[in-house]
């Protein structure tokens, strides 16, 4: 057995043990509802789920239900959807009744929220994240707000992941993210959006290598091309998902990967399900050294 393979197997074992010891919010719930269709990814310490924006045409309740249908047990909350057939919406971060209703829906479908975004990172958003038991907020704050946000991450013990919408958004270039992280603590890092890098003509592996050690979470995508490409089931596009995940494994990253599928909006569940299956199989091959 090669040293690299021994290291990966050790990482997988330690990753599972660390999560079982409760180093992440909802640790017991995560173990009990561990992604039934992604056991190899789980072994790597990778939590694969859905960004609820993938189901933005539906209510929050329907989006959570569709997440469960993909076989995923994790999600990132998208604020702004109608909750259900009531007038309440999921952007009510200060509304205790909304928070309670969201928690009930998550419990009903066995889906665990890990993050919220892309949204603001002010105290109200941190309060919401804390109430919901989230690990992170994905955001695109102005540069002059980072010092204040850095303090909030330490106060609440919640991470902020700087997200890269395509150019001309302020974080489209990973070099900008690196520059802004110089004066930030370890709880501020990158929300690596693979598809948006491709839309900005950036090679994802190049960006991942540069951001090593500063990645908080992923918005995961595979597109049919660079520039104006659209989402494809993972492994069928031009992103080279196996190479991306091999790089992520080499960096010993453990954390969340959220499928943000922005194509076939009304019928994307089978394609996301296929993507999660491919993700899991790729994790298996990495562990096996294939």
N, C-alpha and C positions, 0 to 999 in steps of 0.2 A: 504494500500500500504506500502510495506517495505521500510526502509530507503535506502537500496541499490538500489531498483528500482527507488525511487524518485531521487536519485543521478544520476542514469543513464539517466533518462528522462531530468533532468536538464542539464547534460553534453551534451546530444544530441541537446537540444535547443540552448545552449550557443555555441556549436561547429558550428552549422549552422549560427548563428548570427555573430560569429567572422569572418567566411569566407566571409560572405556577406559584412562585413565592410572593406574587402580588406586587411586582415592580411597576405594573401599569394599573390604571383605574379599572374597576370591575374585574379584577384578575380572576376571581372565582367564577363569575358569570362567563368570562371569556373561555375558561377551561371547559365549563359545562356545555357551552354552545359552540365549541371550537369548529371552525369552518368545515362542515361535513364533506364538502367537495374539494377541499384543498388541504388534505392532511400533510402532504410533503412540504407545502409552503409553511404550514403551521410549525413544522419541525425546524424549519430554518429561522423561526421567529418572525415570519412575514405574515401580516394580517391583510388579506385581500378582500376588498369590499366594494361598495358602490358610492360614488358621489351622487346624491339624490337629484342633482341637476340633470343627470341622465334621463330622469323621468319628469322633467319640468312641465310637461303638458298635462300632468295629472295632479291630483291632490297629494298632500304630504302622506296621508294614510295609504293611498294607492302606491306611492313611490316606495314606501317601506315594504308594502306587500310584494311589489315587484322585485325589490332587493332580495327578499327571502326566496322568491321563485328562482332566482339565479343560483341558489345554493350558498350564497354569501351570508355571513352572520355579522358583518360590520358595515358601517357607512360613515360618510361625512355629510353633515346636515347642510342643506341648501335653504337659506332663509328667503321667505317670500311666497311660498306656496300656500294655498288654502289648506287648512288642516284636514277638513273633511267636508261634509255638506253644511257645516255652520259657516258663519261669516269670519271666524277667527283665522288668522294666518300665522305661519311659522316665523314671521319676522317680529313677533311680539316678545322680544328678548327681555322686556321688563314686566311681562304679564305672567304672574304666577300660575294662573289658570291654564294658559297656553303651555307652559313648561310641564305642568302636571299631565295635560292631555297628550303631549308628545311622548312623555315617559310611558304612559299607558299603552300607546300604540306600539312603541318599541317592544315593550314586554309582551304584548299580544302576538307579535310576529317573531319574537326571538331574535331581534336585530339589535346590535350593540353600537351606539354612536361613539366614535372615537375623536371626531374633529368637527369643526364648523367652518364654512367658507364658501367662496371667497368673500370676506366681509371686513368690517372695521375691527380695530384692535384697541378700542377705548375701554374704560372701566366697565361700562355696561355689558360689552361683549365678554369680558373676562368673568363677570358675575354670572352671565348666562352659561358660559363654558363650565364654570365651577359647579353650578346647580345641576347641570346635565352630566357631570362626571367625565368631561372630555379631557383628552390629552393635549389637544392643540387647536389653534386658530390659524387658518390660512388667510393671508391678507396681503394687500399691496399698499402699505402706508407710505406717506410722504417721508422723505429722508429725515426731515427735521423732527419727526415724531418718534424716531427709533430709540432715543435715549429714554424717553418717557415709557415707551413700550417695554424696553429692557427691564426697567424697574418693576413694571407690572408682572412680567413673566416670573420674576423672583418672588414677588409678593404672593402670587396665586399658585406658583409652581406649575404653570401651564405654558407650553411652548407656543411660539409664533413662527409660522413657516411662510417665508416670503415667496409669493407665487408669481410665476412668469407668464402673464398673458402675452400674446404675440406683439411684435413691434407695431406701433410706437409706445407701448406701455412702458412704465419706468423701469421695470425689472426684466424686460425681454432678454437682455444679454446677461448671461451668467457672470460675466466679469464685473458688471455693476453690482450684482448680488454680493460677490466676494468683497468688493470694495466697501460696501455698506456694512458688512458683517465684521469688519476689522475692529470696531469699537463696541461690539455687542458681545454679551455673554453667551454661554453654550445653549441657552434656551431659545435663542433666535437663530434660525437657519433657513434652509430652502425648502419650499414645496416644489419639487422637481416635476414640472409638467412636460412629459415627453413629447406629446403631440404639438404643444405650442412652441417648443424648441424647433421642431421640424417645420412648423409654419413660418418661423423666423429664419429658416435656412441654417439652423445650428445642428451639428451632429450631436445626438444625445450622449454618446459615450465620451466625447470630448468634454462636454459640460459636466458629466458625472465625475470624471477624473479630477477636474479642477475643483469641484465642490466636495471632494472627499472629506468626511468627518463633519460636514456642516449640513447634511441632508436630514430634515425632520420627517418628511413623508413624501409620497408621490401622488400625482394625478397621472394615472397610467393610460397610455393610448398607443395605438399602432395605426399609422395613416397609409393611404395608398400612394403617397408621394410627398415630397417636400414642397413648401410654398403653400398652395391652396388645396392641399390634400384633405380628404375626409376620413373619418374613422372606419377601420376594418376590424374584424375579429383578430385578436392578438396572434401574431405568428403568420398572418397572411399578408401583411403590409410591408412597408419598406423600412421599418424602424430597427429590424434585427433584434427582436425581443430576446432570443437566447443569449446573444452577446451582451445585451444590456444587463440581463439578470446575472450573467457570469461576473460582470464588473461589480454589480451591487454585492454579490456574494463575496467577492475578493476584498471588498471594503468592510466586510463583516457588519453590514447594515442590518438592523432589526427594527421593524416598524410597519407602518401602514401603506398599502397601495390601493388607491381608490380608482375604480374604473369610471372615467367620465366620458361617456359615449355620446357623441354629438352627431349622430347619423341614424337614419331610420327610427326617428323619435318615437313613433307609435308602436313599433314592432322590434325593439332592440333587445328584449329579454333573451331570446335564443342566442344572439350574437355575443352578449355579455356572458352568458352561461358557457358558451364555447371558449371565450377568452379566459375565463377562470380555470376551466379544465386544462387549457394549454399552459397557463401559468403554473399550475400544480405539477403537470408532467415535466415541465422544464426544471422546476425545483427538484423533482425526483432524480432527473438526469445529473444535475449538479452534485447532489449528495452522493450518487452512485459513481461519479467520476466518468460518466459516459460522454 
